[in-house]
Every structure is written in structure tokens, then in C-alpha cells.
Amino acid sequence: MRTKFRKAGMALLGLFAIAGSLLLDYYLPEHAITTITGVEVKLADKDGPISKQNPADSPVRDMYLIYTQHAIDDVRVYRNEDTAWGWPPYLKFDASDVQATARALENARQPAYISSYGWRINMFSLYPNITSIRLAQAGEGTWSVIRWLAFGLWGVLLVLLARLTLRWTRPAIQ
């Protein structure tokens, strides 16, 4: 009987590990050093940018887009929207200022240090959201202490939960 609980507990722990890892990967800040190739403002609604395929069917807002290129074949599009008091709690209220900085870096052809969160999913027109942008310094890296510390603590928590699950479900000694 306990082996059934052990298998079920480990399966649930595996699902919990995957879900938590995906959430951490999405919401924790990621850094990139890249060249800005363009900036644009589009009207968007809850379904994404408004176009012939996606007519406006709810209140519209401005969606700032920033186009970047790291290498010839490595292009990436970011959105630049305020998080305000909502989720995730980045308390970003300066999307217009970030857009102006991006425009200045585009015109100067200087490398930009970008902090963002989120994923680029083409099928759903989802873009990572920029939280900050600035001029990149020479020799600067993109390694994030906060990101890897969070993943390290998550891994420790999962190991402890696995050990606890194995201890609670070990067979009884006859």
C-alpha cells in the first residue's frame, strides 16, 4: 500500500517541480546584451496587437515593441509595458522612459543591457516584457545572481520534499 503512495507522491512532486520551475523561469529577471534595431508602438487589446486577423474587441492600450539583434540569426522582439501594482510585482511605471532610452540606443547604435521577464511564444503573440534598459558596459556579463539563487533554493526545497516523501512512504518493518 505504501508503495502506491510513494509512486503517487513522487509523481505529484514531479508535477510540482515542473510547474514551479516553469513559473520561476517565466517571472525571474533575465538579462541580455544586444543591439536595438527598432522601436514601435502598436495598439493592442486583451488578445494582442490589433490587426486584420485580430480586430479590437475590448478596450485598447498602447503596446511598445523593441526589436533587437544579437547576431545575424538571433533576433528578438520585446514588449515594454508597465506592470504598475499588478503581477508580477516589478512596480514598473516608466514604460515611456524605457522606450525613449531604447530609441536613443537605437539611434546611437550602442549595445543595450536589457532586463526582462517572460517568454516569446510566436503562436500567441507573446513577448518578454522589458523591466529596464541601459547602455551596456564593456566586458559586462549577463549572469543573474538572483535568478540562479532562486533556482538553487527551489532545487534544495525539492530535494527536501523528495526525502520527506520517501521517508513517509517507506515500507513498515515487520
Secondary structure, DSSP 4 states (H G I P E B T S, - for coil): -HHHHHHHHHHHHHHHHHHHHHHHHHHS-EEEEEEEEEEEEEEEETTEE--SSS---S--EEEEEEEEEEETTEEEEEEE---TTSSS------HHHHHHHHHHHHHHT-EEEEEEES--BGGGTB-PEEEEEEEPPTT-----HHHHHHHHHHHHHHHHHHHHHHHHTSPPP-
